[in-house]
Amino acid sequence: MTDRSPVILQVLPALGTGGLERGAVEIAAAITQGGGTALVASRPGRLLVQLRHAGARYIELDLKKKSPVAVLRRAKDLQAIIRSEGVDLVHARSRIPAWAAWIACRRENIPLVTTWHGVHEAKWRGKKLYNSVLARGTRVIAISEFIARRLRSEYAVPESRLRVIPRGADLREFTPGTIFGERVQKLAEAWRVPVEARIILMPARLTAWKGQGVLVEALGLLRSKMGTGWICVLAGPENDRKFSRKLQQRVQELGLEEHVRFAGTCTDMPAACELASVVVAPSLRPEPFGRTLVEAQMMGCPVIGTAQGAMMETILPGETGLVVPPDDPQALADALKSVLETDDDALDWLAEKARAHAVANYTTTLMQARTLGVYDELLGTRLRETFEEYSHDQ
C-alpha cells in the first residue's frame, strides 16, 4: 500500500431508498471522513444527492442487467474504472454487481468485499450458485448473526473471511426529546389521528410477507378485547397493488375503517417513533436485520416483532420489546393489548433498556467504523482510526 489515501469503490444496482442503498451512502461518508476517496458506481436514484453530500464521487453504470453478456461487459467497465481511478478495493452489496466486481477484481488482483444484505433463499441449485458470489469476497460481511449462520452452514464461509457487522440507526436523528413538537403534530394531522389516541405503527412496504394481513386480523381481535382509543398506521409504499386492495377490503369487512390509516411512505421516522405508542413488525419470513425496530428502540418506543431471524438479536424479549410467533393474530393481539395497557413506570423501564441495547450494538457510527476496519485489514490502512477521531470531534 502506498502513502496516498485509499480509493474504495462501492458497486450496487441503483441509488434507491432501501437499506442497502442507505448503507452505501453511510459507508461512503465514513470513507471520506476516514481520509479515503469514496467512489460509487450504480444507476442513479433518490439518494444521489445524499451521496454527493457525503463527499463521494458518483459513476453512472448500469449494474442491474442479469444476462451473462451484460455482466461480462460491466466487468470490463469496472476494470477500466479500477485502472483509471487507482481503486484499491471494491465493495459489492448485491449479486449482479458482485459478479461483475468479482471478475474485475480477480483480473486486476485487488480485494473484493461483499455484504450479504438479504435472506436470498436458494431452493434450487442454480439459485444457490447465483447467490454464492456474495460468499466469495476476500472478506464477507453479514448484517446479522442470523445471516452469518447461513453463510457458515450453506456456503461454507470460514471465520477467517466472515465478519458480522449489523446495520445501524443514526443517534443524531433517533434521540428522544430532540424531536420538535411541530414535526410530531404534522404527522398526526397527516395521519388524521386524535391527540389522545394510542398509535400502533407498522413502517413497512405493503407486501404480504411483511405481515400487514396478520396485523389487521390482530386488530379485529384487539378491538373486541379493549375497544377503542387506538389507531393503527400502516406507513409504507404500495409495492403490491393486489395485496393492498385485499388488505383494504379486509379492513372494511372487520369494520376497522376508523382504526386503520394507510399512510404511504413516511419520510420522518424519528417523529413517527415519537408519536407511536408501539412499533410492530409481524413479518411472516425471517428478517435479515430489521432496521425499523432498532430505530424505534433507539427512540425508547416499545416494539413487537416475530420470534425468528435477526429480530431475535435486535430485540431482547421481555427486556427491550416483545416477540410473538409468526402468522399468529391472537398472539399479536395479546401482545398489543399488553403494551397498550402497561403502566408508565414499566414503559419507562422498557424504554431505557431498549435504548441502551440499541446504542450499544446498532448505531450507524459503529457500523461505519467496523466496515472501515475490514478495509484496513486488507489494505494496511488506518481509515477506522481516523474516522473514529473525526467522529469523536463532532
WOGIFEN-V134706 format. One record per run of one state. SS is the DSSP state (helix for helix, strand for strand, loop for the rest). FROM is the first residue (numbers start at 1). LEN is the number of residues. If there is no record, write none. Layout:
ss=SS from=FROM len=LEN
ss=SS from=FROM len=LEN
//
This chain:
ss=loop from=1 len=6
ss=strand from=7 len=8
ss=loop from=15 len=4
ss=helix from=19 len=15
ss=loop from=34 len=3
ss=strand from=37 len=7
ss=loop from=44 len=4
ss=helix from=48 len=6
ss=loop from=54 len=3
ss=strand from=57 len=4
ss=loop from=61 len=7
ss=helix from=68 len=18
ss=loop from=86 len=3
ss=strand from=89 len=4
ss=loop from=93 len=2
ss=helix from=95 len=14
ss=loop from=109 len=2
ss=strand from=111 len=6
ss=loop from=117 len=8
ss=helix from=125 len=11
ss=loop from=136 len=3
ss=strand from=139 len=4
ss=loop from=143 len=2
ss=helix from=145 len=11
ss=loop from=156 len=6
ss=strand from=162 len=3
ss=loop from=165 len=4
ss=strand from=169 len=1
ss=loop from=170 len=11
ss=helix from=181 len=10
ss=loop from=191 len=7
ss=strand from=198 len=6
ss=loop from=204 len=4
ss=helix from=208 len=3
ss=loop from=211 len=1
ss=helix from=212 len=15
ss=loop from=227 len=3
ss=strand from=230 len=6
ss=loop from=236 len=5
ss=helix from=241 len=13
ss=loop from=254 len=6
ss=strand from=260 len=3
ss=loop from=263 len=6
ss=helix from=269 len=7
ss=loop from=276 len=2
ss=strand from=278 len=4
ss=loop from=282 len=9
ss=helix from=291 len=8
ss=loop from=299 len=4
ss=strand from=303 len=4
ss=loop from=307 len=4
ss=helix from=311 len=4
ss=loop from=315 len=2
ss=strand from=317 len=1
ss=loop from=318 len=3
ss=strand from=321 len=4
ss=loop from=325 len=4
ss=helix from=329 len=12
ss=loop from=341 len=3
ss=helix from=344 len=18
ss=loop from=362 len=1
ss=strand from=363 len=1
ss=helix from=364 len=16
ss=loop from=380 len=3
ss=helix from=383 len=11
ss=loop from=394 len=1
//
